[in-house]
């Protein structure tokens, strides 16, 4: 696998993760792990961190 392929795949996957968290925030979907209800704060972090990683991957892809 070339570096460009890796960047394209990882950027796409990070974008999908960020969009899934965005959908959860918009629709208010509840998530529970065992007996612990997961706060929406985790989805806000789940939007910005993978979103930043996706931007980084796509910028590196464009530059290579």
N, CA, C and O atoms as CSV, one atom per row, in Angstrom:
chain,resi,resn,atom,element,x,y,z
A,1,UNK,N,N,0.852,-1.162,0.000
A,1,UNK,CA,C,0.000,0.000,0.000
A,1,UNK,C,C,0.902,1.231,0.000
A,1,UNK,O,O,1.854,1.324,0.775
A,2,UNK,N,N,0.586,2.161,-0.875
A,2,UNK,CA,C,1.393,3.375,-0.956
A,2,UNK,C,C,0.956,4.377,0.118
A,2,UNK,O,O,-0.100,4.238,0.734
A,3,UNK,N,N,1.786,5.365,0.314
A,3,UNK,CA,C,1.501,6.407,1.289
A,3,UNK,C,C,0.215,7.157,0.928
A,3,UNK,O,O,-0.586,7.472,1.808
A,4,UNK,N,N,0.017,7.443,-0.352
A,4,UNK,CA,C,-1.191,8.158,-0.793
A,4,UNK,C,C,-2.451,7.332,-0.532
A,4,UNK,O,O,-3.477,7.874,-0.122
A,5,UNK,N,N,-2.372,6.027,-0.770
A,5,UNK,CA,C,-3.530,5.161,-0.495
A,5,UNK,C,C,-3.850,5.150,0.994
A,5,UNK,O,O,-5.013,5.245,1.387
A,6,UNK,N,N,-2.825,5.036,1.810
A,6,UNK,CA,C,-3.013,5.045,3.258
A,6,UNK,C,C,-3.671,6.340,3.716
A,6,UNK,O,O,-4.605,6.308,4.518
A,7,UNK,N,N,-3.200,7.471,3.223
A,7,UNK,CA,C,-3.767,8.757,3.610
A,7,UNK,C,C,-5.220,8.887,3.170
A,7,UNK,O,O,-6.052,9.401,3.916
A,8,UNK,N,N,-5.527,8.424,1.963
A,8,UNK,CA,C,-6.901,8.498,1.472
A,8,UNK,C,C,-7.835,7.620,2.302
A,8,UNK,O,O,-8.940,8.038,2.648
A,9,UNK,N,N,-7.394,6.409,2.619
A,9,UNK,CA,C,-8.232,5.487,3.399
A,9,UNK,C,C,-8.410,5.998,4.824
A,9,UNK,O,O,-9.530,6.019,5.335
A,10,UNK,N,N,-7.327,6.408,5.470
A,10,UNK,CA,C,-7.450,6.874,6.855
A,10,UNK,C,C,-8.262,8.165,6.923
A,10,UNK,O,O,-9.062,8.338,7.842
A,11,UNK,N,N,-8.072,9.067,5.974
A,11,UNK,CA,C,-8.875,10.295,5.958
A,11,UNK,C,C,-10.348,10.005,5.790
A,11,UNK,O,O,-11.184,10.642,6.432
A,12,UNK,N,N,-10.680,9.048,4.932
A,12,UNK,CA,C,-12.075,8.667,4.721
A,12,UNK,C,C,-12.677,8.035,5.969
A,12,UNK,O,O,-13.807,8.349,6.343
A,13,UNK,N,N,-11.926,7.146,6.614
A,13,UNK,CA,C,-12.434,6.498,7.829
A,13,UNK,C,C,-12.629,7.501,8.963
A,13,UNK,O,O,-13.637,7.450,9.668
A,14,UNK,N,N,-11.677,8.406,9.141
A,14,UNK,CA,C,-11.836,9.434,10.175
A,14,UNK,C,C,-13.037,10.333,9.879
A,14,UNK,O,O,-13.736,10.758,10.799
A,15,UNK,N,N,-13.275,10.621,8.607
A,15,UNK,CA,C,-14.444,11.422,8.238
A,15,UNK,C,C,-15.733,10.687,8.584
A,15,UNK,O,O,-16.668,11.298,9.101
A,16,UNK,N,N,-15.799,9.394,8.309
A,16,UNK,CA,C,-16.991,8.609,8.627
A,16,UNK,C,C,-17.251,8.556,10.131
A,16,UNK,O,O,-18.401,8.632,10.564
A,17,UNK,N,N,-16.195,8.426,10.924
A,17,UNK,CA,C,-16.349,8.408,12.387
A,17,UNK,C,C,-16.881,9.752,12.875
A,17,UNK,O,O,-17.786,9.799,13.708
A,18,UNK,N,N,-16.320,10.842,12.357
A,18,UNK,CA,C,-16.787,12.170,12.757
A,18,UNK,C,C,-18.243,12.378,12.358
A,18,UNK,O,O,-19.016,12.953,13.124
A,19,UNK,N,N,-18.627,11.918,11.170
A,19,UNK,CA,C,-20.019,12.064,10.723
A,19,UNK,C,C,-20.972,11.215,11.564
A,19,UNK,O,O,-22.103,11.631,11.815
A,20,UNK,N,N,-20.541,10.047,11.999
A,20,UNK,CA,C,-21.378,9.213,12.872
A,20,UNK,C,C,-21.621,9.914,14.208
A,20,UNK,O,O,-22.738,9.886,14.726
A,21,UNK,N,N,-20.600,10.533,14.762
A,21,UNK,CA,C,-20.770,11.278,16.013
A,21,UNK,C,C,-21.654,12.498,15.804
A,21,UNK,O,O,-22.465,12.833,16.668
A,22,UNK,N,N,-21.505,13.159,14.672
A,22,UNK,CA,C,-22.359,14.304,14.363
A,22,UNK,C,C,-23.816,13.870,14.257
A,22,UNK,O,O,-24.703,14.564,14.753
A,23,UNK,N,N,-24.071,12.744,13.625
A,23,UNK,CA,C,-25.437,12.224,13.525
A,23,UNK,C,C,-26.009,11.924,14.900
A,23,UNK,O,O,-27.188,12.170,15.151
A,24,UNK,N,N,-25.177,11.393,15.793
A,24,UNK,CA,C,-25.646,11.116,17.158
A,24,UNK,C,C,-26.019,12.398,17.872
A,24,UNK,O,O,-27.045,12.449,18.552
A,25,UNK,N,N,-25.211,13.430,17.733
A,25,UNK,CA,C,-25.498,14.703,18.400
A,25,UNK,C,C,-26.772,15.326,17.840
A,25,UNK,O,O,-27.619,15.796,18.600
A,26,UNK,N,N,-26.912,15.333,16.521
A,26,UNK,CA,C,-28.084,15.950,15.890
A,26,UNK,C,C,-29.371,15.211,16.257
A,26,UNK,O,O,-30.384,15.838,16.567
A,27,UNK,N,N,-29.329,13.889,16.223
A,27,UNK,CA,C,-30.532,13.089,16.476
A,27,UNK,C,C,-30.754,12.755,17.946
A,27,UNK,O,O,-31.816,12.254,18.314
A,28,UNK,N,N,-29.769,13.026,18.784
A,28,UNK,CA,C,-29.908,12.758,20.212
A,28,UNK,C,C,-29.958,11.283,20.552
A,28,UNK,O,O,-30.598,10.890,21.527
A,29,UNK,N,N,-29.290,10.466,19.759
A,29,UNK,CA,C,-29.299,9.025,19.992
A,29,UNK,C,C,-28.599,8.682,21.304
A,29,UNK,O,O,-27.474,9.125,21.537
A,30,UNK,N,N,-29.244,7.906,22.157
A,30,UNK,CA,C,-28.592,7.499,23.408
A,30,UNK,C,C,-27.624,6.344,23.158
A,30,UNK,O,O,-27.850,5.496,22.295
A,31,UNK,N,N,-26.547,6.334,23.931
A,31,UNK,CA,C,-25.582,5.234,23.892
A,31,UNK,C,C,-25.314,4.821,25.322
A,31,UNK,O,O,-25.138,5.663,26.203
A,32,UNK,N,N,-25.285,3.514,25.547
A,32,UNK,CA,C,-25.011,2.993,26.872
A,32,UNK,C,C,-23.995,1.871,26.752
A,32,UNK,O,O,-24.147,0.971,25.926
A,33,UNK,N,N,-22.956,1.928,27.581
A,33,UNK,CA,C,-21.948,0.885,27.639
A,33,UNK,C,C,-22.102,0.202,28.991
A,33,UNK,O,O,-21.846,0.794,30.040
A,34,UNK,N,N,-22.523,-1.049,28.944
A,34,UNK,CA,C,-22.854,-1.813,30.153
A,34,UNK,C,C,-23.924,-1.025,30.915
A,34,UNK,O,O,-25.014,-0.812,30.383
A,35,UNK,N,N,-23.644,-0.593,32.136
A,35,UNK,CA,C,-24.618,0.167,32.923
A,35,UNK,C,C,-24.367,1.661,32.879
A,35,UNK,O,O,-25.017,2.419,33.598
A,36,UNK,N,N,-23.439,2.092,32.049
A,36,UNK,CA,C,-23.009,3.493,32.034
A,36,UNK,C,C,-23.547,4.217,30.808
A,36,UNK,O,O,-23.177,3.870,29.687
A,37,UNK,N,N,-24.419,5.223,30.991
A,37,UNK,CA,C,-24.878,6.015,29.845
A,37,UNK,C,C,-23.760,6.967,29.390
A,37,UNK,O,O,-23.185,7.693,30.201
A,38,UNK,N,N,-23.465,6.955,28.097
A,38,UNK,CA,C,-22.370,7.755,27.555
A,38,UNK,C,C,-22.879,9.171,27.294
A,38,UNK,O,O,-23.881,9.364,26.605
A,39,UNK,N,N,-22.189,10.143,27.844
A,39,UNK,CA,C,-22.557,11.549,27.714
A,39,UNK,C,C,-22.345,12.036,26.281
A,39,UNK,O,O,-21.513,11.494,25.553
A,40,UNK,N,N,-23.101,13.064,25.880
A,40,UNK,CA,C,-22.942,13.679,24.560
A,40,UNK,C,C,-21.591,14.383,24.419
A,40,UNK,O,O,-21.137,14.647,23.305
A,41,UNK,N,N,-20.957,14.681,25.539
A,41,UNK,CA,C,-19.640,15.324,25.490
A,41,UNK,C,C,-18.654,14.461,24.708
A,41,UNK,O,O,-17.812,14.982,23.976
A,42,UNK,N,N,-18.758,13.154,24.862
A,42,UNK,CA,C,-17.868,12.254,24.141
A,42,UNK,C,C,-18.096,12.323,22.630
A,42,UNK,O,O,-17.157,12.166,21.850
A,43,UNK,N,N,-19.335,12.557,22.223
A,43,UNK,CA,C,-19.589,12.688,20.793
A,43,UNK,C,C,-19.072,14.017,20.259
A,43,UNK,O,O,-18.635,14.089,19.111
A,44,UNK,N,N,-19.114,15.064,21.065
A,44,UNK,CA,C,-18.528,16.331,20.612
A,44,UNK,C,C,-17.028,16.164,20.408
A,44,UNK,O,O,-16.469,16.653,19.426
A,45,UNK,N,N,-16.390,15.482,21.327
A,45,UNK,CA,C,-14.964,15.185,21.157
A,45,UNK,C,C,-14.780,14.272,19.942
A,45,UNK,O,O,-13.810,14.404,19.196
A,46,UNK,N,N,-15.725,13.345,19.755
A,46,UNK,CA,C,-15.684,12.423,18.637
A,46,UNK,C,C,-15.956,13.078,17.292
A,46,UNK,O,O,-15.742,12.457,16.251
A,47,UNK,N,N,-16.420,14.308,17.293
A,47,UNK,CA,C,-16.564,15.065,16.052
A,47,UNK,C,C,-15.256,15.770,15.736
A,47,UNK,O,O,-14.763,15.703,14.610
A,48,UNK,N,N,-14.703,16.437,16.720
A,48,UNK,CA,C,-13.557,17.307,16.468
A,48,UNK,C,C,-12.232,16.565,16.325
A,48,UNK,O,O,-11.431,16.919,15.460
A,49,UNK,N,N,-11.979,15.562,17.134
A,49,UNK,CA,C,-10.695,14.850,17.045
A,49,UNK,C,C,-10.575,14.070,15.735
A,49,UNK,O,O,-9.593,14.258,15.017
A,50,UNK,N,N,-11.532,13.204,15.394
A,50,UNK,CA,C,-11.411,12.528,14.097
A,50,UNK,C,C,-11.525,13.494,12.918
A,50,UNK,O,O,-10.927,13.266,11.867
A,51,UNK,N,N,-12.291,14.570,13.093
A,51,UNK,CA,C,-12.377,15.567,12.034
A,51,UNK,C,C,-11.039,16.233,11.769
A,51,UNK,O,O,-10.662,16.459,10.619
A,52,UNK,N,N,-10.324,16.544,12.843
A,52,UNK,CA,C,-8.992,17.142,12.691
A,52,UNK,C,C,-8.019,16.147,12.064
A,52,UNK,O,O,-7.203,16.522,11.222
A,53,UNK,N,N,-8.102,14.893,12.466
A,53,UNK,CA,C,-7.229,13.869,11.879
A,53,UNK,C,C,-7.549,13.660,10.397
A,53,UNK,O,O,-6.644,13.425,9.597
A,54,UNK,N,N,-8.823,13.744,10.029
A,54,UNK,CA,C,-9.208,13.612,8.624
A,54,UNK,C,C,-8.657,14.779,7.805
A,54,UNK,O,O,-8.119,14.582,6.715
A,55,UNK,N,N,-8.795,15.990,8.337
A,55,UNK,CA,C,-8.237,17.154,7.636
A,55,UNK,C,C,-6.735,17.013,7.454
A,55,UNK,O,O,-6.198,17.313,6.387
A,56,UNK,N,N,-6.071,16.562,8.487
A,56,UNK,CA,C,-4.617,16.379,8.427
A,56,UNK,C,C,-4.254,15.361,7.346
A,56,UNK,O,O,-3.344,15.587,6.548
A,57,UNK,N,N,-4.980,14.232,7.328
A,57,UNK,CA,C,-4.699,13.189,6.336
A,57,UNK,C,C,-4.933,13.705,4.919
A,57,UNK,O,O,-4.131,13.438,4.024
A,58,UNK,N,N,-6.031,14.446,4.707
A,58,UNK,CA,C,-6.318,14.934,3.360
A,58,UNK,C,C,-5.356,16.037,2.927
A,58,UNK,O,O,-5.061,16.162,1.739
A,59,UNK,N,N,-4.867,16.834,3.867
A,59,UNK,CA,C,-3.841,17.837,3.516
A,59,UNK,C,C,-2.540,17.165,3.131
A,59,UNK,O,O,-1.884,17.588,2.179
A,60,UNK,N,N,-2.156,16.128,3.852
A,60,UNK,CA,C,-0.954,15.389,3.492
A,60,UNK,C,C,-1.139,14.675,2.154
A,60,UNK,O,O,-0.201,14.589,1.361
A,61,UNK,N,N,-2.335,14.166,1.904
A,61,UNK,CA,C,-2.640,13.499,0.640
A,61,UNK,C,C,-2.497,14.481,-0.526
A,61,UNK,O,O,-1.907,14.156,-1.557
A,62,UNK,N,N,-3.037,15.668,-0.349
A,62,UNK,CA,C,-2.966,16.690,-1.390
A,62,UNK,C,C,-1.535,17.138,-1.635
A,62,UNK,O,O,-1.158,17.444,-2.766
A,63,UNK,N,N,-0.735,17.177,-0.568
A,63,UNK,CA,C,0.647,17.645,-0.700
A,63,UNK,C,C,1.611,16.608,-1.233
A,63,UNK,O,O,2.714,16.947,-1.661
A,64,UNK,N,N,1.204,15.331,-1.211
A,64,UNK,CA,C,2.152,14.294,-1.649
A,64,UNK,C,C,2.002,13.960,-3.118
A,64,UNK,O,O,2.726,13.108,-3.635
